[in-house]
Amino acid sequence: MKTLNKDQRNALYRIIAAIVLLVVAWLLPLSGVWRLLVFLVPYLIVGGEVLVAACKNILRGQIFDEEFLMTIATLGALAIGEYPEAAAVMLFFQIGELFESIAVGKSRRSIAALMDIRPDTAVVLREGKEQTVSPEQVAVGESIVVKPGEKIPLDGIILEGATTVNTAALTGESLPQDKKVGERVLSGTVNLSGVITVKTDSSFGESTVSKVLELVENASSKKARVENFISRFARYYTPCVVAGAVLLAFVPPLLFGQAWSVWINRALIFLMVSCPCALVVSVPLSFFGGIGGASKEGILIKGASFMEVLSKADTFVFDKTGTLTEGNFTVTAIHPEKVSEDKLLDIAAAAESYSSHPIAESIVRAHGGHIDTACIGETTELSGMGIKTVIDGETIYIGNGKLMDSIGIAWHPCHLTGTAVHVADGKDYLGHIIIADIPKKDAKATLARLKALGVKKTVMLTGDTAAVGEAVAKELGVSEVHAGLLPDQKVEDVERLLTTSHGLAFVGDGINDAPVISRADVGIAMGALGSDAAIEAADVVLMDDKLSKLPRAIEISRKTMRIVKENIVFALAVKALVLLLGAVGIANMWTAVFADVGVLILAIINAMRALGVTKK
């Protein structure tokens, strides 16, 4: 009872009162007008709102809706003396409405955990004093204070303090992240341990939390094709069955001299069964539940239409850098000659310590230790080849094969794929270090899982060299590689692949892949936490950097589509059967009640399964 809102509680009270009065009316030995009046009381208690709604809709020109069908069917039942049946139809209709309301409420509460990331207040520092204000009132560049246990209200950079942040509401991952001065924190995440001062770098309207909330709130507006089909189906289906009921009521008595009461009763049953509310309610509810279930895992699907496409996509196209690979250069191998591995790395790190080039930074990062810059002499950059420097009086050359050739050093290529950084001391070749962008830990398992799910083709698009692209593809199990591509060429490749696929999904980082993401049937941005471009461009957003969430998104989408199809087939099959049985006089009013309200309740219960997401 506590989980019900005020309207739901009132509906429950009316239903209970109607049940009690209906039982009393059944037990009383009344007949004639008194019997009508006794049954009319529970009928009006649960059906009064339906009658009023039907009248209002008729005045607006909305005739063929569920309230109209319920009103005509039950008034007809009263007219032919089926008093208990008329009251029971309204009773069960209201029970179905209550089930629907509770189901929708549960779906909304499933997203409420996500919606709960909206911060209520922000503590801003102004003139050295703390002021509690609405997050909307904090300007970009102001400093806010966030204490342990509080939600971070705005995106920004930590100025003071260090803490641990829980990002579960955005990413679906429960493992907290450590944050220190200079690092960025996002609105909607929870400060767990320390007091931090944050300099805001976006307004509340442009913050991560606002963009995520807007995305989820607008998801229901993008209907799947099956939803649009159901809406169109209901528009034509309802008038047709009303016309069928009229013919059923009048043709046999007028043309064949049949009893009016028999055929009017059959027509009323026909009307009762015809109400398409089980389809109209359960289909969008299933999608809403699926979107809510996905949001629990940090997978944001912008609408039912994208869920439908994702469920049947058979071609998945991936960007390489930052999607299948880490996106950072890493030392993957050290091959020394004449010196030890540690000595070779020491020399290379010292030589590269003044450079800001990504390759130089990766070597310094791999070294990890203290570099004595006092021993480093004059350093000269040799454009397109590398650098020349002096370390402890020795001339050191570090760079590519062209540099080694230019100084007459005998070198040899490496059998490993990656960028080779060669090191020479005077005229002696000391060895080489291999730098590569390594695959993500879960990339290979994810691609294997996609194939197990029936994905026919996986394609990698990269601007890198063919050798690097093919090596990564071979390691991960990608079936097709297109290398050396510019952004416009990636779009051309996707357009070509679209002609041979039954649904193409492009997976990228959402920042420099926006044109390709937009061109695909469904664009998926991963590792998009805090990325405005990703949230704007993509149809599906994986909020953290885990590629393994892609198969989960597909599984959730397919489960939702199965539930939708189950409800459609079940509802139509039961209604078709009872319509036929009612027309030939086998089905009675109670059977019609089950075919309408019973099917609605069962469809709603089935739709709620879409919310059930099992963590994997």
C-alpha positions as CSV (number, residue, x, y, z in Angstrom):
1,M,0.0,0.0,0.0
2,K,2.9,2.4,0.8
3,T,4.2,2.1,-2.8
4,L,0.9,3.3,-4.2
5,N,0.2,6.9,-4.9
6,K,-2.9,8.8,-3.9
7,D,-4.8,8.1,-7.2
8,Q,-3.9,4.4,-7.0
9,R,-5.1,4.1,-3.4
10,N,-8.4,5.7,-4.3
11,A,-8.8,3.4,-7.2
12,L,-8.1,0.4,-4.9
13,Y,-10.6,1.6,-2.4
14,R,-13.3,1.9,-5.1
15,I,-12.5,-1.6,-6.3
16,I,-12.8,-3.1,-2.8
17,A,-16.1,-1.3,-2.2
18,A,-17.4,-2.4,-5.6
19,I,-16.4,-6.0,-4.9
20,V,-18.2,-6.0,-1.5
21,L,-21.4,-4.4,-2.9
22,L,-21.3,-6.7,-5.9
23,V,-21.2,-9.8,-3.6
24,V,-24.0,-8.3,-1.5
25,A,-26.1,-7.7,-4.6
26,W,-25.6,-11.2,-5.8
27,L,-26.8,-12.6,-2.4
28,L,-29.9,-10.5,-2.1
29,P,-33.0,-12.2,-3.5
30,L,-34.2,-9.2,-5.6
31,S,-35.8,-8.9,-9.0
32,G,-37.0,-6.3,-11.4
33,V,-36.1,-2.7,-11.0
34,W,-34.7,-3.3,-7.4
35,R,-32.2,-5.8,-8.8
36,L,-31.1,-3.2,-11.4
37,L,-30.7,-0.5,-8.8
38,V,-28.7,-2.7,-6.4
39,F,-26.2,-3.7,-9.2
40,L,-26.1,-0.1,-10.5
41,V,-24.4,1.0,-7.3
42,P,-21.1,-1.0,-7.7
43,Y,-21.4,-0.4,-11.5
44,L,-21.3,3.4,-11.0
45,I,-18.6,3.2,-8.2
46,V,-16.1,1.7,-10.6
47,G,-17.5,2.8,-13.9
48,G,-18.5,6.4,-13.3
49,E,-15.2,7.7,-14.4
50,V,-15.3,5.6,-17.5
51,L,-18.8,6.9,-18.4
52,V,-17.7,10.5,-17.9
53,A,-14.5,10.0,-19.9
54,A,-16.4,8.4,-22.8
55,C,-18.8,11.4,-23.0
56,K,-15.9,13.9,-22.9
57,N,-14.1,12.0,-25.6
58,I,-17.2,11.8,-27.8
59,L,-17.6,15.6,-27.5
60,R,-13.9,15.9,-28.6
61,G,-14.6,13.7,-31.6
62,Q,-12.6,10.7,-30.1
63,I,-15.2,8.0,-30.4
64,F,-13.5,4.7,-30.9
65,D,-11.5,4.4,-27.7
66,E,-11.5,1.9,-24.9
67,E,-13.9,4.0,-22.7
68,F,-16.4,4.2,-25.6
69,L,-16.3,0.4,-26.1
70,M,-16.6,-0.3,-22.3
71,T,-19.6,2.2,-22.1
72,I,-21.5,0.8,-25.1
73,A,-20.9,-2.8,-24.0
74,T,-21.9,-2.4,-20.4
75,L,-24.9,-0.2,-21.1
76,G,-26.0,-2.8,-23.6
77,A,-25.6,-5.5,-21.0
78,L,-27.7,-3.5,-18.5
79,A,-30.4,-3.0,-21.2
80,I,-30.7,-6.8,-21.8
81,G,-30.8,-7.6,-18.1
82,E,-27.1,-8.7,-17.7
83,Y,-26.7,-6.6,-14.5
84,P,-23.9,-8.7,-12.8
85,E,-22.0,-8.9,-16.0
86,A,-22.1,-5.2,-16.6
87,A,-20.9,-4.4,-13.1
88,A,-18.2,-7.1,-13.3
89,V,-16.9,-5.7,-16.7
90,M,-16.4,-2.3,-15.2
91,L,-14.9,-3.8,-12.1
92,F,-12.3,-5.8,-14.0
93,F,-11.7,-2.9,-16.4
94,Q,-10.7,-0.8,-13.3
95,I,-8.6,-3.6,-12.0
96,G,-6.7,-3.7,-15.3
97,E,-6.3,0.1,-15.2
98,L,-4.9,-0.2,-11.7
99,F,-2.4,-2.9,-12.8
100,E,-1.4,-0.6,-15.7
101,S,-0.8,2.3,-13.4
102,I,1.2,0.2,-10.9
103,A,3.3,-1.2,-13.8
104,V,4.0,2.2,-15.2
105,G,4.9,3.4,-11.8
106,K,7.3,0.5,-11.3
107,S,8.9,1.3,-14.7
108,R,9.4,4.9,-13.7
109,R,10.8,3.9,-10.3
110,S,13.4,1.7,-12.1
111,I,14.6,4.9,-13.8
112,A,14.2,6.8,-10.6
113,A,17.6,5.6,-9.4
114,L,19.0,7.3,-12.4
115,M,16.8,10.3,-12.0
116,D,17.9,10.5,-8.4
117,I,21.3,11.7,-9.6
118,R,19.8,15.2,-10.0
119,P,21.3,17.3,-7.2
120,D,19.0,19.5,-5.2
121,T,21.5,22.1,-4.0
122,A,25.0,23.3,-4.4
123,V,27.3,24.9,-1.8
124,V,29.1,27.7,-3.6
125,L,32.0,29.8,-2.2
126,R,31.3,33.5,-2.6
127,E,33.4,36.2,-0.8
128,G,35.0,33.5,1.3
129,K,31.6,32.2,2.6
130,E,29.6,29.1,1.8
131,Q,26.2,29.7,0.3
132,T,23.6,27.0,-0.4
133,V,21.9,27.7,-3.7
134,S,20.2,25.8,-6.5
135,P,22.7,24.3,-9.0
136,E,21.1,26.4,-11.7
137,Q,22.4,29.5,-9.9
138,V,26.1,28.5,-10.0
139,A,28.0,30.2,-12.7
140,V,30.8,28.6,-14.8
141,G,34.2,29.2,-13.0
142,E,32.7,29.5,-9.5
143,S,34.0,27.2,-6.7
144,I,31.7,24.7,-4.9
145,V,32.3,22.6,-1.8
146,V,31.2,19.0,-1.8
147,K,31.2,17.0,1.4
148,P,31.3,13.2,1.9
149,G,28.0,11.6,1.1
150,E,26.8,14.4,-1.1
151,K,26.1,14.3,-4.9
152,I,28.4,16.4,-6.9
153,P,26.1,19.1,-8.4
154,L,28.1,20.3,-11.4
155,D,31.0,19.2,-13.6
156,G,34.4,20.6,-12.7
157,I,38.0,20.3,-11.7
158,I,39.2,19.6,-8.1
159,L,41.0,22.6,-6.7
160,E,41.5,21.3,-3.1
161,G,41.2,17.9,-1.4
162,A,41.1,14.3,-2.6
163,T,38.3,11.8,-2.4
164,T,36.7,8.6,-3.8
165,V,33.8,9.0,-6.1
166,N,31.0,6.6,-6.8
167,T,30.0,6.8,-10.5
168,A,27.4,3.9,-10.3
169,A,24.5,6.1,-11.1
170,L,26.0,7.1,-14.4
171,T,28.1,4.0,-15.4
172,G,26.3,1.1,-13.7
173,E,29.7,0.2,-12.1
174,S,29.9,0.0,-8.3
175,L,33.8,0.2,-8.1
176,P,34.6,3.7,-6.8
177,Q,37.2,6.0,-8.5
178,D,39.9,7.9,-6.6
179,K,40.1,11.6,-7.5
180,K,42.7,14.2,-6.6
181,V,43.6,17.8,-7.3
182,G,43.5,18.6,-11.0
183,E,41.2,15.8,-11.9
184,R,37.7,16.2,-13.3
185,V,34.6,15.1,-11.5
186,L,31.1,14.8,-12.9
187,S,27.7,15.9,-11.7
188,G,25.5,13.1,-10.6
189,T,28.3,11.1,-9.0
190,V,28.6,10.8,-5.2
191,N,31.5,12.1,-3.1
192,L,32.3,9.2,-0.7
193,S,35.2,10.1,1.5
194,G,36.8,13.6,1.5
195,V,35.8,17.2,1.4
196,I,36.6,18.7,-2.0
197,T,36.5,22.1,-3.6
198,V,35.6,22.0,-7.3
199,K,35.9,24.8,-9.9
200,T,32.9,24.4,-12.2
201,D,33.5,24.2,-15.9
202,S,29.9,24.0,-17.1
203,S,26.6,25.4,-16.2
204,F,23.9,23.1,-14.7
205,G,22.0,23.0,-18.0
206,E,25.1,21.8,-19.9
207,S,26.3,19.4,-17.2
208,T,26.6,15.7,-17.6
209,V,23.7,15.0,-15.2
210,S,21.4,17.3,-17.1
211,K,22.2,15.8,-20.5
212,V,21.7,12.2,-19.2
213,L,18.4,13.1,-17.6
214,E,17.2,14.8,-20.7
215,L,18.2,11.8,-22.8
216,V,16.3,9.3,-20.6
217,E,13.2,11.6,-20.3
218,N,13.0,12.0,-24.1
219,A,13.6,8.3,-24.9
220,S,9.9,7.4,-24.9
221,S,9.2,10.0,-27.7
222,K,11.2,7.9,-30.3
223,K,8.8,5.1,-31.1
224,A,9.8,1.8,-32.6
225,R,8.2,0.7,-35.9
226,V,6.2,-1.9,-34.0
227,E,4.8,0.8,-31.7
228,N,3.7,2.9,-34.7
229,F,2.2,-0.2,-36.2
230,I,0.1,-0.8,-33.1
231,S,-1.1,2.8,-33.0
232,R,-2.1,2.6,-36.7
233,F,-3.6,-0.8,-36.2
234,A,-5.8,0.4,-33.3
235,R,-7.1,3.3,-35.4
236,Y,-8.5,1.0,-38.0
237,Y,-9.2,-2.1,-36.0
238,T,-11.6,-0.5,-33.4
239,P,-14.0,1.1,-36.0
240,C,-14.0,-2.2,-37.9
241,V,-15.0,-4.3,-34.9
242,V,-17.7,-1.7,-33.9
243,A,-19.1,-2.0,-37.4
244,G,-18.9,-5.8,-37.1
245,A,-20.8,-5.7,-33.8
246,V,-23.5,-3.6,-35.3
247,L,-23.9,-6.0,-38.2
248,L,-23.9,-8.9,-35.7
249,A,-26.7,-7.3,-33.7
250,F,-29.0,-6.3,-36.6
251,V,-28.5,-8.5,-39.6
252,P,-29.6,-11.9,-38.1
253,P,-32.8,-10.6,-36.5
254,L,-33.7,-8.4,-39.5
255,L,-32.9,-10.8,-42.3
256,F,-33.4,-14.2,-40.7
257,G,-35.9,-13.5,-37.9
258,Q,-33.5,-14.4,-35.1
259,A,-34.1,-13.3,-31.5
260,W,-32.9,-9.8,-30.9
261,S,-31.7,-10.5,-27.3
262,V,-29.5,-13.3,-28.4
263,W,-27.7,-11.4,-31.2
264,I,-27.5,-8.1,-29.2
265,N,-25.8,-10.1,-26.4
266,R,-23.4,-11.6,-28.9
267,A,-22.7,-8.1,-30.3
268,L,-21.9,-6.8,-26.8
269,I,-19.5,-9.7,-26.3
270,F,-17.9,-8.9,-29.6
271,L,-17.5,-5.2,-28.5
272,M,-16.1,-6.3,-25.1
273,V,-13.4,-8.5,-26.7
274,S,-12.5,-5.9,-29.4
275,C,-10.8,-3.4,-27.1
276,P,-7.1,-3.2,-28.1
277,C,-5.9,-1.9,-24.8
278,A,-3.7,-4.9,-24.1
279,L,-1.7,-4.0,-27.2
280,V,-1.8,-0.3,-26.8
281,V,-0.6,-0.5,-23.2
282,S,1.8,-3.4,-23.1
283,V,3.9,-2.6,-26.1
284,P,5.2,0.9,-25.0
285,L,5.4,-0.4,-21.4
286,S,7.7,-3.2,-22.6
287,F,10.0,-0.7,-24.3
288,F,9.9,1.7,-21.3
289,G,10.8,-1.2,-19.1
290,G,13.7,-2.2,-21.4
291,I,15.1,1.3,-21.5
292,G,14.8,1.5,-17.7
293,G,16.5,-1.9,-17.3
294,A,19.4,-0.9,-19.5
295,S,19.8,2.4,-17.6
296,K,20.5,0.4,-14.5
297,E,23.7,-0.8,-16.2
298,G,24.8,2.5,-17.5
299,I,23.5,1.8,-21.0
300,L,21.4,4.7,-22.2
301,I,19.1,3.9,-25.2
302,K,17.6,7.1,-26.6
303,G,14.3,5.5,-27.8
304,A,12.4,2.3,-28.6
305,S,13.3,2.7,-32.3
306,F,17.0,2.3,-31.6
307,M,16.4,-0.6,-29.3
308,E,14.5,-2.3,-32.1
309,V,17.3,-1.7,-34.6
310,L,20.0,-2.8,-32.1
311,S,18.1,-6.1,-31.4
312,K,18.4,-7.2,-35.1
313,A,21.7,-5.6,-36.2
314,D,23.9,-8.1,-38.0
315,T,26.9,-5.9,-38.8
316,F,29.0,-4.1,-36.2
317,V,31.5,-1.6,-37.3
318,F,34.2,-0.4,-34.9
319,D,36.6,2.5,-34.8
320,K,40.0,1.2,-33.7
321,T,41.7,3.8,-31.5
322,G,40.0,4.4,-28.2
323,T,37.3,1.8,-29.0
324,L,38.9,-1.5,-29.6
325,T,42.3,-0.2,-28.3
326,E,43.2,1.8,-25.2
327,G,43.9,4.9,-27.4
328,N,47.3,5.5,-25.6
329,F,50.8,4.6,-26.8
330,T,52.3,2.0,-24.5
331,V,55.7,0.3,-24.5
332,T,55.0,-3.3,-25.5
333,A,58.5,-4.7,-26.0
334,I,62.1,-3.8,-25.3
335,H,64.7,-5.6,-27.5
336,P,68.3,-4.6,-26.3
337,E,71.6,-5.3,-28.0
338,K,74.9,-4.9,-26.1
339,V,73.1,-3.5,-23.0
340,S,70.4,-4.8,-20.6
341,E,66.7,-4.0,-21.0
342,D,66.8,-1.6,-18.0
343,K,69.8,0.2,-19.4
344,L,68.2,0.6,-22.8
345,L,65.0,2.0,-21.2
346,D,67.1,4.3,-19.0
347,I,68.9,5.8,-22.0
348,A,65.7,6.2,-24.1
349,A,63.7,7.7,-21.2
350,A,66.5,10.3,-20.5
351,A,66.8,11.2,-24.2
352,E,63.0,11.6,-24.5
353,S,62.4,13.4,-21.2
354,Y,62.2,16.8,-22.7
355,S,59.8,15.9,-25.5
356,S,56.0,16.2,-25.3
357,H,55.4,13.8,-28.2
358,P,53.1,10.9,-27.3
359,I,55.7,8.3,-28.1
360,A,58.3,10.1,-25.9
361,E,55.8,10.3,-23.1
362,S,55.0,6.6,-23.3
363,I,58.7,5.7,-22.9
364,V,59.1,8.0,-19.9
365,R,55.9,6.6,-18.4
366,A,57.2,3.0,-18.9
367,H,60.5,3.9,-17.2
368,G,58.6,5.2,-14.2
369,G,61.7,6.1,-12.2
370,H,63.7,9.2,-11.5
371,I,65.5,10.7,-14.5
372,D,68.7,12.7,-13.7
373,T,68.3,15.6,-16.1
374,A,71.6,17.0,-15.0
375,C,73.5,14.4,-17.0
376,I,71.6,15.4,-20.2
377,G,73.4,17.8,-22.5
378,E,72.4,19.5,-25.7
379,T,69.4,17.9,-27.4
380,T,68.6,18.5,-31.1
381,E,65.3,17.4,-32.8
382,L,65.9,15.8,-36.2
383,S,62.6,16.5,-38.1
384,G,60.8,13.4,-39.2
385,M,63.5,11.1,-37.8
386,G,64.0,11.5,-34.1
387,I,66.4,13.3,-31.7
388,K,70.1,13.6,-31.1
389,T,71.2,14.2,-27.5
390,V,74.2,14.0,-25.2
391,I,74.0,11.9,-22.0
392,D,77.0,11.6,-19.7
393,G,79.2,12.8,-22.5
394,E,78.0,10.2,-25.0
395,T,76.2,11.1,-28.2
396,I,72.8,9.3,-28.3
397,Y,70.6,8.9,-31.3
398,I,67.0,7.8,-30.8
399,G,64.4,7.6,-33.6
400,N,63.2,5.7,-36.6
401,G,65.1,3.6,-39.2
402,K,65.7,6.7,-41.4
403,L,67.7,8.2,-38.5
404,M,69.8,5.1,-38.2
405,D,70.4,5.1,-42.0
406,S,71.5,8.7,-41.9
407,I,74.2,8.1,-39.4
408,G,75.3,4.8,-40.9
409,I,74.1,2.5,-38.1
410,A,73.3,-1.1,-39.0
411,W,69.8,-1.8,-37.6
412,H,67.1,-4.3,-38.2
413,P,63.3,-4.2,-38.2
414,C,61.3,-5.9,-35.5
415,H,59.0,-8.8,-36.0
416,L,56.4,-7.2,-33.7
417,T,53.7,-4.8,-35.0
418,G,54.0,-1.3,-33.7
419,T,56.2,1.8,-33.9
420,A,59.9,0.9,-33.4
421,V,62.1,3.4,-31.6
422,H,65.8,2.6,-32.3
423,V,68.6,3.7,-30.0
424,A,72.2,4.1,-30.9
425,D,75.3,5.2,-28.9
426,G,77.8,6.9,-31.3
427,K,78.2,4.1,-33.9
428,D,76.9,1.3,-31.8
429,Y,73.3,0.0,-32.2
430,L,71.9,-0.5,-28.7
431,G,68.5,-2.0,-29.6
432,H,64.9,-0.8,-30.1
433,I,61.7,-0.3,-28.2
434,I,58.3,-1.1,-29.6
435,I,55.5,1.3,-28.9
436,A,51.9,0.3,-29.7
437,D,48.3,1.1,-28.9
438,I,47.3,-2.1,-27.1
439,P,43.8,-3.6,-27.3
440,K,41.4,-3.2,-24.4
441,K,41.3,-6.1,-22.0
442,D,37.7,-7.0,-22.8
443,A,37.8,-6.3,-26.5
444,K,38.5,-9.9,-27.6
445,A,35.9,-11.4,-25.3
446,T,33.4,-8.9,-26.5
447,L,33.9,-9.7,-30.2
448,A,33.6,-13.4,-29.4
449,R,30.4,-12.7,-27.5
450,L,29.0,-10.8,-30.5
451,K,29.6,-13.7,-32.8
452,A,28.0,-16.1,-30.2
453,L,24.9,-13.7,-30.3
454,G,24.7,-14.2,-34.1
455,V,26.4,-11.1,-35.4
456,K,27.4,-12.0,-38.9
457,K,30.1,-9.4,-39.6
458,T,32.5,-7.3,-37.5
459,V,34.4,-4.6,-39.3
460,M,37.2,-2.3,-38.0
461,L,37.8,1.1,-39.6
462,T,41.1,2.9,-38.8
463,G,43.3,5.7,-40.0
464,D,46.3,3.7,-38.9
465,T,48.5,1.6,-41.3
466,A,47.3,-1.6,-42.8
467,A,49.9,-3.6,-40.9
468,V,48.8,-2.2,-37.5
469,G,45.1,-2.6,-38.3
470,E,45.4,-6.2,-39.5
471,A,47.5,-7.1,-36.5
472,V,44.9,-5.7,-34.1
473,A,42.1,-7.4,-36.1
474,K,43.8,-10.7,-36.1
475,E,44.5,-10.6,-32.3
476,L,40.8,-9.6,-31.5
477,G,39.0,-11.7,-34.1
478,V,37.6,-8.9,-36.3
479,S,36.4,-10.3,-39.6
480,E,37.1,-7.3,-41.8
481,V,39.6,-4.4,-41.7
482,H,39.7,-1.1,-43.6
483,A,42.9,0.9,-42.8
484,G,44.4,4.2,-43.7
485,L,41.0,5.9,-43.8
486,L,40.2,9.6,-43.5
487,P,36.9,10.6,-41.7
488,D,35.0,11.0,-45.0
489,Q,36.3,7.6,-46.2
490,K,35.0,6.0,-43.1
491,V,31.5,7.4,-43.9
492,E,31.8,6.0,-47.5
493,D,32.7,2.6,-46.1
494,V,29.8,2.6,-43.7
495,E,27.4,3.6,-46.6
496,R,28.7,0.7,-48.6
497,L,28.3,-1.8,-45.7
498,L,24.7,-0.5,-45.2
499,T,23.7,-1.9,-48.6
500,T,24.6,-5.5,-47.5
501,S,23.4,-5.5,-43.9
502,H,20.0,-5.9,-42.2
503,G,21.0,-3.5,-39.5
504,L,24.4,-1.7,-39.0
505,A,25.7,-0.5,-35.7
506,F,28.8,1.8,-35.5
507,V,30.7,1.8,-32.3
508,G,33.0,4.7,-31.6
509,D,34.2,7.1,-29.0
510,G,31.6,9.7,-30.1
511,I,34.0,12.6,-30.3
512,N,35.7,12.4,-33.7
513,D,33.4,9.8,-35.1
514,A,30.2,11.8,-35.1
515,P,29.7,11.7,-38.9
516,V,29.9,7.9,-39.0
517,I,27.8,7.5,-35.9
518,S,25.1,9.6,-37.5
519,R,25.2,7.7,-40.7
520,A,24.8,4.2,-39.2
521,D,21.4,2.6,-38.5
522,V,22.3,2.9,-34.8
523,G,25.3,4.8,-33.5
524,I,26.8,3.7,-30.3
525,A,29.2,5.8,-28.3
526,M,31.3,4.1,-25.6
527,G,33.5,5.6,-22.9
528,A,31.3,8.6,-23.2
529,L,31.1,9.7,-19.6
530,G,31.2,13.4,-19.7
531,S,31.5,13.7,-23.4
532,D,29.0,16.1,-24.9
533,A,29.7,15.0,-28.4
534,A,29.0,11.4,-27.6
535,I,25.7,12.1,-25.9
536,E,24.5,14.3,-28.7
537,A,25.6,12.2,-31.7
538,A,24.9,8.6,-30.5
539,D,21.6,6.7,-30.4
540,V,23.0,4.4,-27.7
541,V,25.5,5.6,-25.1
542,L,27.6,3.2,-23.0
543,M,28.5,5.5,-20.2
544,D,31.9,4.0,-19.2
545,D,34.8,2.6,-21.1
546,K,33.8,-1.1,-21.0
547,L,33.2,-2.6,-24.4
548,S,31.7,-5.6,-22.7
549,K,28.5,-3.6,-22.2
550,L,27.8,-3.8,-25.9
551,P,26.6,-7.4,-25.8
552,R,24.5,-6.6,-22.7
553,A,22.8,-3.8,-24.7
554,I,22.0,-6.3,-27.4
555,E,20.7,-8.9,-25.0
556,I,18.5,-6.4,-23.2
557,S,17.2,-5.1,-26.6
558,R,16.4,-8.6,-27.8
559,K,14.7,-9.6,-24.6
560,T,12.5,-6.5,-24.8
561,M,11.6,-7.3,-28.4
562,R,10.7,-10.9,-27.5
563,I,8.4,-9.6,-24.8
564,V,6.8,-7.2,-27.2
565,K,6.2,-9.9,-29.8
566,E,4.9,-12.3,-27.2
567,N,2.3,-9.8,-26.1
568,I,1.2,-9.0,-29.6
569,V,0.8,-12.6,-30.6
570,F,-0.9,-13.6,-27.3
571,A,-3.4,-10.7,-27.3
572,L,-4.3,-11.0,-31.0
573,A,-4.7,-14.8,-30.8
574,V,-6.9,-14.7,-27.7
575,K,-9.0,-11.9,-29.1
576,A,-9.5,-13.6,-32.5
577,L,-10.5,-16.8,-30.8
578,V,-13.0,-15.2,-28.4
579,L,-14.4,-13.0,-31.2
580,L,-15.1,-16.1,-33.2
581,L,-16.6,-17.9,-30.3
582,G,-18.7,-14.9,-29.3
583,A,-20.1,-14.5,-32.9
584,V,-21.3,-18.1,-32.9
585,G,-22.7,-18.0,-29.4
586,I,-20.2,-20.1,-27.5
587,A,-18.4,-17.4,-25.5
588,N,-20.3,-15.5,-22.8
589,M,-19.7,-12.2,-21.2
590,W,-17.3,-13.6,-18.6
591,T,-15.2,-15.0,-21.4
592,A,-15.2,-11.6,-23.0
593,V,-14.0,-10.0,-19.8
594,F,-11.0,-12.4,-19.7
595,A,-10.3,-11.7,-23.4
596,D,-10.1,-8.0,-22.6
597,V,-9.1,-7.3,-19.1
598,G,-7.5,-10.6,-18.4
599,V,-5.3,-10.4,-21.4
600,L,-4.4,-6.8,-20.5
601,I,-3.3,-7.9,-17.0
602,L,-1.3,-10.8,-18.3
603,A,0.3,-8.7,-21.0
604,I,1.3,-6.0,-18.4
605,I,2.8,-8.7,-16.1
606,N,4.8,-10.0,-19.1
607,A,5.9,-6.5,-20.1
608,M,7.3,-6.0,-16.6
609,R,9.9,-8.7,-17.3
610,A,11.7,-6.2,-19.4
611,L,12.7,-4.5,-16.2
612,G,14.4,-7.6,-14.9
613,V,18.1,-7.1,-15.8
614,T,20.5,-9.7,-14.3
615,K,24.0,-8.4,-13.8
616,K,26.6,-10.2,-15.7
